[in-house]
Amino acid sequence: MKIIILGAGQVGLSMAEILSRENNDITLVDNDPYQLEGLQDRLDLRTIEGSASHPDVLENAGGTDADLILAVTNQDEVNMAACQIAYSLFRTPTKIARIRSTSYLEHPDIFCDEAIPIDVLISPEDIITQQILRLIEYPGALQVVDFAGGRIQLIGLRAYFGGPLVGHELGELRDHLPTVKTRVAAIYRQNQAIIPHGDTVIEPDDEVFFVAAHEDIRGVMSELRLVEQPGNRIMLAGAGNIGLRLAQLLEESHYRVKLIESNRNRARQVSELLEHTVVLHGNAADEDLITQENIENVEAFCSITNEDEANILSAMLAKRLGARRAMALVNRSAYVDLVESKMLDIAISPKTATVGILLAHIRRGDTVAVHSLRRGAAEVIEIVAHGDPSSSQVVGKRIDQIEFPPGTTLGAILRNEEVITASKDIVIEPGDHVIIFVIDKRHIPEVEKLFQVSVTYV
Protein backbone atom coordinates (compact mmCIF):
# COMPACT_ATOMS: atom_id res chain seq x y z
CA MET A 1 0.00 0.00 0.00
CA LYS A 2 1.25 3.49 -0.87
CA ILE A 3 0.73 5.76 2.15
CA ILE A 4 1.54 9.44 2.71
CA ILE A 5 1.86 10.44 6.36
CA LEU A 6 1.58 14.16 7.05
CA GLY A 7 3.23 15.19 10.30
CA ALA A 8 6.32 13.66 11.91
CA GLY A 9 5.21 14.14 15.50
CA GLN A 10 4.82 11.24 17.92
CA VAL A 11 1.80 9.69 16.20
CA GLY A 12 3.07 10.23 12.65
CA LEU A 13 6.50 8.83 13.42
CA SER A 14 5.06 5.84 15.27
CA MET A 15 2.78 5.04 12.34
CA ALA A 16 5.68 5.42 9.92
CA GLU A 17 7.80 2.98 11.94
CA ILE A 18 5.03 0.38 12.17
CA LEU A 19 3.81 0.60 8.58
CA SER A 20 7.29 0.71 7.02
CA ARG A 21 8.04 -2.64 8.67
CA GLU A 22 4.97 -4.14 6.99
CA ASN A 23 6.14 -3.68 3.40
CA ASN A 24 4.19 -0.50 2.75
CA ASP A 25 5.52 2.33 0.57
CA ILE A 26 5.70 5.21 3.07
CA THR A 27 6.38 8.90 2.49
CA LEU A 28 6.62 11.10 5.58
CA VAL A 29 6.06 14.86 5.23
CA ASP A 30 6.90 17.57 7.78
CA ASN A 31 7.87 21.23 7.60
CA ASP A 32 10.55 20.82 10.29
CA PRO A 33 13.81 19.41 8.86
CA TYR A 34 14.98 18.38 12.32
CA GLN A 35 11.97 16.09 12.70
CA LEU A 36 12.93 14.28 9.49
CA GLU A 37 16.67 14.16 10.04
CA GLY A 38 18.06 10.63 9.78
CA LEU A 39 14.72 8.92 9.25
CA GLN A 40 15.39 7.81 5.66
CA ASP A 41 18.50 5.99 6.80
CA ARG A 42 16.92 4.49 9.92
CA LEU A 43 13.56 3.51 8.42
CA ASP A 44 12.57 2.14 5.04
CA LEU A 45 10.70 5.24 3.88
CA ARG A 46 11.03 8.53 2.03
CA THR A 47 10.91 11.96 3.69
CA ILE A 48 9.88 15.31 2.23
CA GLU A 49 10.24 18.71 3.87
CA GLY A 50 7.35 21.06 3.25
CA SER A 51 3.88 22.18 4.24
CA ALA A 52 1.47 19.24 4.42
CA SER A 53 -1.37 21.21 2.82
CA HIS A 54 0.51 22.54 -0.23
CA PRO A 55 -0.48 20.87 -3.52
CA ASP A 56 3.10 20.74 -4.83
CA VAL A 57 4.32 19.06 -1.65
CA LEU A 58 1.57 16.45 -1.84
CA GLU A 59 2.36 15.83 -5.49
CA ASN A 60 6.07 15.40 -4.72
CA ALA A 61 5.11 12.96 -2.00
CA GLY A 62 3.34 10.77 -4.54
CA GLY A 63 -0.20 12.06 -4.18
CA THR A 64 -1.13 11.16 -7.75
CA ASP A 65 -1.22 7.42 -6.96
CA ALA A 66 -1.35 7.25 -3.16
CA ASP A 67 -3.78 4.75 -1.65
CA LEU A 68 -4.10 6.59 1.64
CA ILE A 69 -3.42 10.00 3.18
CA LEU A 70 -2.87 10.07 6.93
CA ALA A 71 -2.98 13.69 8.13
CA VAL A 72 -1.74 13.87 11.73
CA THR A 73 -0.07 17.28 11.99
CA ASN A 74 -0.70 19.36 15.12
CA GLN A 75 -3.07 21.71 13.26
CA ASP A 76 -6.64 20.67 12.49
CA GLU A 77 -6.92 23.16 9.64
CA VAL A 78 -3.79 21.83 7.92
CA ASN A 79 -5.09 18.27 8.21
CA MET A 80 -8.47 19.24 6.75
CA ALA A 81 -6.92 21.25 3.91
CA ALA A 82 -4.56 18.40 3.03
CA CYS A 83 -7.44 15.92 2.77
CA GLN A 84 -9.44 18.38 0.66
CA ILE A 85 -6.54 18.86 -1.78
CA ALA A 86 -5.80 15.12 -1.92
CA TYR A 87 -9.43 14.49 -2.86
CA SER A 88 -9.85 17.39 -5.29
CA LEU A 89 -6.57 16.99 -7.18
CA PHE A 90 -5.71 13.31 -6.85
CA ARG A 91 -8.94 11.54 -5.86
CA THR A 92 -7.06 9.74 -3.07
CA PRO A 93 -9.26 6.76 -2.08
CA THR A 94 -8.84 6.95 1.73
CA LYS A 95 -8.24 10.06 3.81
CA ILE A 96 -7.73 9.89 7.57
CA ALA A 97 -7.29 13.04 9.67
CA ARG A 98 -6.62 13.83 13.29
CA ILE A 99 -9.06 16.49 14.50
CA ARG A 100 -8.72 17.84 18.04
CA SER A 101 -11.07 20.79 18.28
CA THR A 102 -14.47 19.92 19.74
CA SER A 103 -15.89 22.82 17.73
CA TYR A 104 -15.27 20.79 14.55
CA LEU A 105 -16.14 17.41 16.08
CA GLU A 106 -19.55 18.66 17.20
CA HIS A 107 -20.49 19.05 13.53
CA PRO A 108 -19.63 15.68 11.92
CA ASP A 109 -21.90 16.45 8.95
CA ILE A 110 -19.23 18.79 7.52
CA PHE A 111 -16.91 15.84 6.92
CA CYS A 112 -18.22 14.48 3.63
CA ASP A 113 -17.22 14.55 -0.04
CA GLU A 114 -19.44 17.58 -0.67
CA ALA A 115 -17.78 19.63 2.10
CA ILE A 116 -14.53 18.44 3.76
CA PRO A 117 -13.75 15.01 2.29
CA ILE A 118 -12.37 13.05 5.25
CA ASP A 119 -13.22 9.35 5.46
CA VAL A 120 -12.07 8.70 9.03
CA LEU A 121 -11.79 11.19 11.91
CA ILE A 122 -9.41 10.51 14.77
CA SER A 123 -9.78 12.49 18.00
CA PRO A 124 -6.93 11.74 20.45
CA GLU A 125 -8.69 13.57 23.26
CA ASP A 126 -11.82 11.45 22.91
CA ILE A 127 -9.78 8.24 22.76
CA ILE A 128 -7.87 9.11 25.94
CA THR A 129 -11.03 10.22 27.73
CA GLN A 130 -12.73 6.88 27.07
CA GLN A 131 -9.61 4.99 28.14
CA ILE A 132 -9.43 6.80 31.49
CA LEU A 133 -13.17 6.34 32.03
CA ARG A 134 -12.78 2.57 31.61
CA LEU A 135 -9.90 2.50 34.11
CA ILE A 136 -12.02 4.35 36.66
CA GLU A 137 -14.93 1.97 36.09
CA TYR A 138 -12.70 -1.08 36.67
CA PRO A 139 -10.45 -0.37 39.68
CA GLY A 140 -7.36 -2.55 39.59
CA ALA A 141 -7.26 -2.87 35.80
CA LEU A 142 -4.07 -1.86 33.99
CA GLN A 143 -5.77 -1.67 30.62
CA VAL A 144 -9.34 -2.06 29.37
CA VAL A 145 -10.20 -2.30 25.66
CA ASP A 146 -13.52 -2.89 23.93
CA PHE A 147 -14.37 -5.16 21.02
CA ALA A 148 -17.57 -6.01 19.17
CA GLY A 149 -19.16 -2.71 20.12
CA GLY A 150 -18.36 -3.20 23.81
CA ARG A 151 -19.92 -6.67 24.11
CA ILE A 152 -16.46 -8.20 24.54
CA GLN A 153 -13.69 -6.64 26.64
CA LEU A 154 -10.05 -7.44 27.17
CA ILE A 155 -8.67 -6.59 30.61
CA GLY A 156 -5.08 -6.52 31.78
CA LEU A 157 -4.45 -6.68 35.51
CA ARG A 158 -1.81 -7.71 38.02
CA ALA A 159 -2.51 -10.89 39.99
CA TYR A 160 -2.19 -10.49 43.76
CA PHE A 161 -1.55 -13.02 46.49
CA GLY A 162 -4.93 -13.99 47.93
CA GLY A 163 -6.81 -14.15 44.63
CA PRO A 164 -8.68 -17.49 44.41
CA LEU A 165 -6.87 -18.53 41.22
CA VAL A 166 -3.41 -17.25 42.19
CA GLY A 167 -1.12 -20.23 42.86
CA HIS A 168 -3.43 -22.53 40.91
CA GLU A 169 -3.60 -23.86 37.36
CA LEU A 170 -5.61 -21.94 34.76
CA GLY A 171 -7.68 -25.04 34.10
CA GLU A 172 -9.35 -24.52 37.47
CA LEU A 173 -10.90 -21.26 36.26
CA ARG A 174 -13.71 -23.20 34.59
CA ASP A 175 -14.43 -24.99 37.88
CA HIS A 176 -14.56 -21.68 39.75
CA LEU A 177 -16.72 -19.93 37.13
CA PRO A 178 -18.59 -22.68 35.25
CA THR A 179 -21.07 -20.34 33.55
CA VAL A 180 -18.59 -17.58 32.56
CA LYS A 181 -17.24 -17.37 29.02
CA THR A 182 -13.63 -16.24 29.38
CA ARG A 183 -10.15 -17.07 28.20
CA VAL A 184 -6.73 -15.93 29.37
CA ALA A 185 -5.00 -14.59 26.26
CA ALA A 186 -1.51 -13.96 27.63
CA ILE A 187 0.52 -13.76 30.81
CA TYR A 188 3.57 -11.58 31.38
CA ARG A 189 5.94 -12.66 34.15
CA GLN A 190 8.94 -10.42 34.85
CA ASN A 191 8.31 -8.80 31.43
CA GLN A 192 8.49 -12.15 29.64
CA ALA A 193 5.46 -13.37 27.68
CA ILE A 194 3.99 -16.76 28.55
CA ILE A 195 1.53 -18.55 26.28
CA PRO A 196 -1.17 -19.77 28.69
CA HIS A 197 -2.21 -23.43 28.86
CA GLY A 198 -4.52 -25.30 31.17
CA ASP A 199 -1.65 -26.34 33.44
CA THR A 200 -0.10 -22.84 33.61
CA VAL A 201 0.05 -21.68 37.23
CA ILE A 202 -0.78 -18.03 37.96
CA GLU A 203 1.81 -16.45 40.25
CA PRO A 204 1.59 -13.25 42.32
CA ASP A 205 2.60 -10.15 40.31
CA ASP A 206 1.83 -11.84 36.98
CA GLU A 207 0.34 -9.43 34.46
CA VAL A 208 -2.68 -11.31 33.11
CA PHE A 209 -4.69 -10.41 30.01
CA PHE A 210 -8.07 -12.09 29.66
CA VAL A 211 -11.04 -11.77 27.31
CA ALA A 212 -14.64 -12.06 28.47
CA ALA A 213 -18.14 -10.86 27.77
CA HIS A 214 -18.77 -7.42 29.26
CA GLU A 215 -21.12 -8.75 31.95
CA ASP A 216 -18.56 -11.33 33.16
CA ILE A 217 -15.54 -9.04 33.58
CA ARG A 218 -15.85 -8.39 37.32
CA GLY A 219 -16.33 -12.09 38.06
CA VAL A 220 -13.08 -13.00 36.30
CA MET A 221 -11.21 -10.11 37.95
CA SER A 222 -12.25 -11.47 41.35
CA GLU A 223 -10.34 -14.69 40.61
CA LEU A 224 -7.04 -12.84 40.29
CA ARG A 225 -7.23 -10.17 42.98
CA LEU A 226 -9.51 -8.69 45.56
CA VAL A 227 -12.06 -6.72 43.56
CA GLU A 228 -12.33 -3.08 44.49
CA GLN A 229 -15.75 -1.51 44.22
CA PRO A 230 -15.66 1.60 42.02
CA GLY A 231 -15.55 4.60 44.36
CA ASN A 232 -17.29 7.80 43.43
CA ARG A 233 -14.66 10.36 44.52
CA ILE A 234 -12.44 11.42 41.62
CA MET A 235 -9.87 14.21 41.44
CA LEU A 236 -8.63 15.50 38.07
CA ALA A 237 -5.66 17.78 37.42
CA GLY A 238 -5.90 19.81 34.21
CA ALA A 239 -8.99 21.38 32.65
CA GLY A 240 -8.02 21.07 29.01
CA ASN A 241 -10.16 19.27 26.44
CA ILE A 242 -9.56 15.89 28.08
CA GLY A 243 -10.16 17.16 31.61
CA LEU A 244 -13.37 18.96 30.70
CA ARG A 245 -14.82 16.07 28.69
CA LEU A 246 -13.87 13.53 31.36
CA ALA A 247 -15.49 15.63 34.08
CA GLN A 248 -18.68 15.88 32.02
CA LEU A 249 -18.83 12.10 31.51
CA LEU A 250 -18.11 11.43 35.18
CA GLU A 251 -20.89 13.85 36.15
CA GLU A 252 -23.30 11.91 33.94
CA SER A 253 -22.31 8.71 35.78
CA HIS A 254 -22.89 10.36 39.18
CA TYR A 255 -19.28 10.52 40.32
CA ARG A 256 -18.23 13.24 42.76
CA VAL A 257 -15.51 15.14 40.88
CA LYS A 258 -13.00 17.80 41.82
CA LEU A 259 -11.05 19.44 38.99
CA ILE A 260 -7.87 21.47 39.60
CA GLU A 261 -6.72 24.01 36.98
CA SER A 262 -3.71 26.33 37.26
CA ASN A 263 -5.01 28.93 34.78
CA ARG A 264 -7.52 31.21 36.49
CA ASN A 265 -9.43 32.16 33.31
CA ARG A 266 -9.69 28.55 32.16
CA ALA A 267 -10.86 27.47 35.63
CA ARG A 268 -13.61 30.09 35.57
CA GLN A 269 -14.64 29.13 32.03
CA VAL A 270 -14.81 25.41 32.82
CA SER A 271 -16.72 25.99 36.04
CA GLU A 272 -19.49 27.56 33.99
CA LEU A 273 -19.68 24.50 31.72
CA LEU A 274 -19.86 21.91 34.50
CA GLU A 275 -22.90 21.43 36.73
CA HIS A 276 -21.75 19.38 39.71
CA THR A 277 -17.94 19.33 39.52
CA VAL A 278 -16.01 21.39 42.06
CA VAL A 279 -13.49 23.43 40.02
CA LEU A 280 -10.44 24.65 41.95
CA HIS A 281 -7.88 27.21 40.82
CA GLY A 282 -4.44 26.07 41.90
CA ASN A 283 -1.50 23.74 41.38
CA ALA A 284 -2.21 20.00 41.63
CA ALA A 285 1.33 19.49 42.99
CA ASP A 286 0.54 21.80 45.94
CA GLU A 287 0.54 19.46 48.94
CA ASP A 288 -1.48 21.86 51.08
CA LEU A 289 -4.18 22.21 48.43
CA ILE A 290 -4.81 18.53 47.76
CA THR A 291 -4.54 17.68 51.45
CA GLN A 292 -7.14 20.31 52.20
CA GLU A 293 -9.34 18.71 49.52
CA ASN A 294 -9.13 15.33 51.29
CA ILE A 295 -6.89 13.51 48.83
CA GLU A 296 -6.82 10.51 51.20
CA ASN A 297 -10.50 9.87 50.40
CA VAL A 298 -10.05 9.97 46.62
CA GLU A 299 -10.46 6.68 44.76
CA ALA A 300 -8.73 7.86 41.57
CA PHE A 301 -6.44 10.82 40.90
CA CYS A 302 -5.86 11.56 37.19
CA SER A 303 -3.29 14.14 36.09
CA ILE A 304 -4.00 15.11 32.49
CA THR A 305 -2.28 18.42 31.79
CA ASN A 306 -0.09 19.03 28.72
CA GLU A 307 3.16 18.64 30.69
CA ASP A 308 4.54 15.16 31.40
CA GLU A 309 6.68 16.24 34.34
CA ALA A 310 3.80 18.06 36.05
CA ASN A 311 1.53 15.05 35.54
CA ILE A 312 4.05 12.61 36.99
CA LEU A 313 4.93 14.74 40.00
CA SER A 314 1.33 15.56 40.97
CA ALA A 315 0.23 11.93 40.57
CA MET A 316 3.17 10.70 42.66
CA LEU A 317 2.30 13.21 45.36
CA ALA A 318 -1.36 12.24 45.33
CA LYS A 319 -0.42 8.57 45.67
CA ARG A 320 1.91 9.29 48.58
CA LEU A 321 -0.77 11.33 50.35
CA GLY A 322 -3.33 8.55 50.20
CA ALA A 323 -5.15 8.46 46.85
CA ARG A 324 -6.13 4.85 46.18
CA ARG A 325 -5.02 4.97 42.54
CA ALA A 326 -2.94 7.54 40.68
CA MET A 327 -2.80 7.90 36.89
CA ALA A 328 -0.82 10.31 34.75
CA LEU A 329 -0.95 11.23 31.08
CA VAL A 330 2.60 10.72 29.79
CA ASN A 331 3.62 11.42 26.18
CA ARG A 332 7.29 10.43 26.29
CA SER A 333 7.77 6.67 25.94
CA ALA A 334 10.90 6.72 28.09
CA TYR A 335 8.92 8.27 30.94
CA VAL A 336 6.14 5.68 30.63
CA ASP A 337 8.57 2.80 31.07
CA LEU A 338 10.27 4.56 33.98
CA VAL A 339 7.30 5.49 36.14
CA GLU A 340 4.63 2.85 35.55
CA SER A 341 4.21 0.36 38.42
CA LYS A 342 7.25 1.72 40.28
CA MET A 343 5.90 5.18 41.05
CA LEU A 344 2.37 5.28 39.66
CA ASP A 345 -0.45 2.84 39.12
CA ILE A 346 -0.91 3.70 35.44
CA ALA A 347 0.92 5.89 32.93
CA ILE A 348 -1.39 6.60 29.99
CA SER A 349 0.28 6.96 26.61
CA PRO A 350 -1.74 9.03 24.08
CA LYS A 351 0.51 7.83 21.29
CA THR A 352 -0.17 4.15 21.94
CA ALA A 353 -3.92 4.65 22.16
CA THR A 354 -4.15 6.77 19.00
CA VAL A 355 -1.90 4.51 16.93
CA GLY A 356 -4.11 1.52 17.73
CA ILE A 357 -7.23 3.28 16.46
CA LEU A 358 -5.44 4.34 13.27
CA LEU A 359 -4.20 0.83 12.56
CA ALA A 360 -7.75 -0.51 12.52
CA HIS A 361 -8.37 1.55 9.37
CA ILE A 362 -5.10 0.65 7.68
CA ARG A 363 -4.61 -3.04 8.38
CA ARG A 364 -5.28 -5.43 5.52
CA GLY A 365 -8.34 -7.65 5.65
CA ASP A 366 -11.59 -6.74 7.39
CA THR A 367 -9.98 -5.49 10.61
CA VAL A 368 -12.54 -3.87 12.92
CA ALA A 369 -10.37 -2.87 15.87
CA VAL A 370 -6.69 -2.82 16.85
CA HIS A 371 -5.32 -2.12 20.32
CA SER A 372 -1.68 -1.87 21.35
CA LEU A 373 -0.90 -3.48 24.70
CA ARG A 374 1.99 -3.19 27.12
CA ARG A 375 3.19 0.09 25.64
CA GLY A 376 3.13 -1.26 22.09
CA ALA A 377 4.90 -4.57 22.75
CA ALA A 378 1.83 -6.65 21.83
CA GLU A 379 -1.36 -6.21 19.87
CA VAL A 380 -4.90 -7.50 20.03
CA ILE A 381 -7.08 -7.27 16.95
CA GLU A 382 -10.70 -7.89 16.02
CA ILE A 383 -10.94 -9.29 12.51
CA VAL A 384 -13.92 -10.61 10.54
CA ALA A 385 -13.80 -14.00 8.82
CA HIS A 386 -15.11 -14.01 5.24
CA GLY A 387 -15.43 -16.54 2.44
CA ASP A 388 -16.06 -20.27 2.51
CA PRO A 389 -13.87 -23.37 3.02
CA SER A 390 -12.66 -23.21 -0.59
CA SER A 391 -11.61 -19.53 -0.52
CA SER A 392 -10.56 -19.00 3.10
CA GLN A 393 -7.78 -20.49 5.21
CA VAL A 394 -9.86 -20.22 8.40
CA VAL A 395 -13.58 -20.55 7.54
CA GLY A 396 -14.89 -24.07 8.08
CA LYS A 397 -11.88 -25.11 10.16
CA ARG A 398 -11.56 -25.91 13.83
CA ILE A 399 -9.28 -23.52 15.68
CA ASP A 400 -6.75 -26.29 16.34
CA GLN A 401 -6.55 -26.94 12.56
CA ILE A 402 -5.49 -23.37 11.73
CA GLU A 403 -1.74 -22.69 11.56
CA PHE A 404 -1.47 -19.45 13.49
CA PRO A 405 1.93 -17.76 13.85
CA PRO A 406 3.90 -18.36 17.08
CA GLY A 407 2.68 -16.40 20.08
CA THR A 408 -0.85 -15.98 18.70
CA THR A 409 -3.86 -16.68 20.94
CA LEU A 410 -7.55 -16.61 20.06
CA GLY A 411 -9.53 -15.05 22.88
CA ALA A 412 -13.18 -15.00 21.84
CA ILE A 413 -15.58 -14.97 18.91
CA LEU A 414 -18.71 -12.90 18.43
CA ARG A 415 -21.22 -14.83 16.29
CA ASN A 416 -24.67 -13.35 15.71
CA GLU A 417 -24.50 -11.35 18.96
CA GLU A 418 -23.37 -14.44 20.92
CA VAL A 419 -19.99 -14.40 22.69
CA ILE A 420 -18.16 -17.72 22.27
CA THR A 421 -14.99 -18.70 24.14
CA ALA A 422 -12.35 -19.63 21.57
CA SER A 423 -11.70 -23.28 22.54
CA LYS A 424 -9.77 -25.53 20.16
CA ASP A 425 -12.83 -27.42 18.86
CA ILE A 426 -14.75 -24.29 17.76
CA VAL A 427 -15.23 -24.05 13.98
CA ILE A 428 -14.83 -20.59 12.39
CA GLU A 429 -17.90 -19.52 10.42
CA PRO A 430 -18.36 -16.71 7.85
CA GLY A 431 -19.06 -13.40 9.56
CA ASP A 432 -17.42 -14.36 12.86
CA HIS A 433 -15.68 -11.50 14.67
CA VAL A 434 -12.51 -13.11 15.98
CA ILE A 435 -10.47 -11.52 18.82
CA ILE A 436 -6.78 -12.40 18.44
CA PHE A 437 -3.91 -11.63 20.83
CA VAL A 438 -0.48 -11.38 19.13
CA ILE A 439 2.55 -11.26 21.44
CA ASP A 440 5.05 -10.51 18.65
CA LYS A 441 3.71 -7.78 16.35
CA ARG A 442 6.01 -8.90 13.54
CA HIS A 443 3.50 -11.71 12.94
CA ILE A 444 0.53 -9.38 12.37
CA PRO A 445 0.83 -9.53 8.54
CA GLU A 446 0.70 -13.34 8.74
CA VAL A 447 -2.48 -13.20 10.80
CA GLU A 448 -4.07 -10.77 8.34
CA LYS A 449 -3.08 -12.99 5.42
CA LEU A 450 -4.78 -15.97 7.06
CA PHE A 451 -8.09 -14.09 7.07
CA GLN A 452 -7.88 -12.82 3.49
CA VAL A 453 -10.06 -14.61 0.96
CA SER A 454 -8.68 -15.81 -2.36
CA VAL A 455 -9.01 -13.54 -5.39
CA THR A 456 -11.55 -15.90 -6.95
CA TYR A 457 -14.02 -15.39 -4.09
CA VAL A 458 -17.07 -13.30 -5.02
Buried (B, 14 or more C-beta within 10 A) or exposed (E): BBBBBBBBBBBBBBBBBBBBBBEBBBBBBBBEEEBBEEBEEEBBBBBBBBBBBBBEBBEBBBBEEBBBBBBBBEBBEBBBBBBBBBBEEBEBEBBBBBBBEBEBBEEEEEBEEEEBBBBBBBBBBBBBBBBBBBBBBBBBBBBBBBBBEEBBBBBBBBBBEEBBBBEBEBEBBEEBBEEBBBBBBBBBBEEEBBBBEEEBEBBBEBBBBBBBBBEBBBBBBBBBBEBBEBBBBBBBBBBBBBBBBBBBBBBEEEBBBBBBBBEEEBBEBBBEEBEEBBBBBBBBBBEEBBEEBEBEEBBBBBBBBEEBEBBBBBBBBBBEBBBBBBBBBBBBBEBBBBBBEEBBBBBBBBBBBBBBBBBBBBBBBBBBBBBBBBBBBBBBBBBBBBBEEEBBBBBBBEBEEBEBBEBBBBBBBBBEEEBBBBEEEBEBBBEBBBBBBBBBBEBBBBBBEBBBBEEEEE
